[in-house]
Amino acid sequence: MAQPKAGFLSGADESIPKTELLEAISCGWHDMFFLVKMTVVGLGQLFTAQVSMDDVAGPIGLTTVVGEVYDESISRGILVLVINMLNITALLSANLGVMNLLPIPALDGGKIFVYLIEILRRRPIAPEKEGFINLVGFVIIMGFGLVVAFHDVFRIFS
C-alpha cells in the first residue's frame, strides 16, 4: 500500500491535489500565463462586442463575486477558502497588469507608447501636449469607471 503524501495540504479536502514545492511553483507560473492570456482574450471579446456589460464587473461588482466564493468555499474548510481567495487575487493581479499595459494615456502602457513615438520622431513630445493627452485619457478611464460602477450598483439592487 502506497504512503499518502504528507505536507501542508495533508488531511485537508481530498479534492485538493497534493504537490511538491517545485511542481506547485511551475503550476503557478502556468496558471498566471493562462490568466493573462484569458484577460487579453476577454479584452478582445469586449472590444469586438462578443460580451455584454452584464459580463463586466468593477470593484463594486467584485464584492458580490468574492462573497459568493466565500459562501461556497467556507463550507469546505478554511484551507479551501484561502486557496480560492488566493486564486481570485491572482486573477485580479493578472487583470490589473494587462490593463495597466494598454496603450491608453494616463496608464503605463500609454507612457510606453509615448516613448515609442518619441523614439520614432527622434525628439520629445512637448510636455503640454503630453499632459493634455494624459488628461483626456484620464477622463476616458474615469468615465468608463463610472459607467461600470453604475452598472454594478444597478445589478446589485435589481
ABEGO torsion letter per residue (X at the ends): XBBBBBEAABGBBAABBBBBAAAAAAAAAAAAAAAAAAAAAAAAAAAAGABBAAABBBAAAAAAAAAAAAAAAAAAEAAAAAAAAAAAAAAAAAAAAAAAABBBBGBAAAAAAAAAAAAAAGBBBBAAAAAAAAAAAAAAAAAAAAAAAAAAAAAAAX
